[in-house]
Amino acid sequence: MPTRPQNVSLRLARPGDAGVVAALSRDLIESGLGWSWSPERVARAMRDRNTVTLIASERGKLVAFGIMYFGDEHAHLSLLAVRPSHQRQGVGRRMLEWLLQSALTAGIASIHLELRAANHGARRFYRALGFVETAYIPGYYQGKEMALRMMRELRDPRARLPDWRLPSPKSS
Ligand SMILES: CC(C)(COP(=O)(O)OP(=O)(O)OC[C@H]1O[C@@H](n2cnc3c(N)ncnc32)[C@H](O)[C@@H]1OP(=O)(O)O)[C@@H](O)C(=O)NCCC(=O)NCCS
């Protein structure tokens, strides 16, 4: 029976998630390319203060994850994957919208990502979520596979940000 997406909830990653996240990256994203997102690398990303690792779980089982790095102006979506049993049920959209909203709140101007150029399903997914294709990078993956770079603008990088001043401790 297909899973109903309303049973899936989102939360931030915990250290114990690193092994499952790494295994999903190996099987769903990096297959045939070697395994660069080892459990240690995922755990490092989770500890990084500028990186958000978002988990979708259903009754305690991890069904999807996303890892996004937040810079000052730009964010980079490093990984996003949904277990095959839960694909096409809106889980990826929900996670990406959560990350987009967080980036918007953080004042990020644009989100960037690379994916395997032959991954047509994911290309369509990112296009459906407002991303545009910006460049092909031949040999990006271990010199043997082409990447496609995509981006989504969240605000005009030249736009003036609202005035903000550090509140004085006396006036608070
Ligand atoms: C790409 C991926 C994250 C999408 O997650 P998902 O939960 O299946 O996607 P959603 O159900 O939220 O889809 C939202 C919309 O994106 C589009 N879309 C998603 N997957 C698609 C596919 N395989 N083919 C065509 N369009 C697709 C559709 O417009 C879809 O809306 P609809 O179902 O109402 O038509 C998921 O397929 C996945 O984990 N793939 C393997 C790992 C991967 O490729 N990651 C991306 C590179 S890092």
The ligand as an ORCA input file, in Angstrom:
! r2SCAN-3c Opt
* xyz 0 1
  C      14.801     13.609     -7.106
  C      14.058     13.223     -5.828
  C      14.772     13.860     -4.620
  C      12.608     13.761     -5.908
  O      11.946     13.487     -4.692
  P      10.390     13.024     -4.673
  O       9.929     13.009     -3.269
  O      10.250     11.757     -5.440
  O       9.692     14.214     -5.509
  P       8.240     14.840     -5.296
  O       7.227     13.738     -5.150
  O       8.284     15.840     -4.216
  O       8.041     15.540     -6.716
  C       7.691     16.907     -6.871
  C       7.555     17.177     -8.353
  O       8.836     17.047     -9.010
  C       8.667     16.432    -10.297
  N       9.325     15.104    -10.286
  C       9.836     14.455     -9.222
  N      10.419     13.287     -9.603
  C      10.234     13.206    -10.938
  C      10.590     12.231    -11.908
  N      11.273     11.107    -11.593
  N      10.267     12.465    -13.208
  C       9.594     13.594    -13.558
  N       9.228     14.573    -12.673
  C       9.548     14.362    -11.386
  C       7.170     16.306    -10.518
  O       6.736     17.524    -11.101
  C       6.658     16.194     -9.094
  O       5.323     16.585     -8.946
  P       4.136     15.493     -9.258
  O       4.504     14.215     -8.577
  O       2.921     16.163     -8.661
  O       4.103     15.353    -10.744
  C      13.953     11.661     -5.678
  O      13.448     11.119     -6.869
  C      15.277     10.987     -5.349
  O      15.655     10.883     -4.182
  N      16.000     10.482     -6.374
  C      17.234      9.754     -6.142
  C      18.335     10.650     -5.614
  C      18.559     11.864     -6.493
  O      18.550     11.763     -7.708
  N      18.791     13.025     -5.849
  C      18.978     14.293     -6.579
  C      20.386     14.546     -6.924
  S      21.336     14.993     -5.489
*
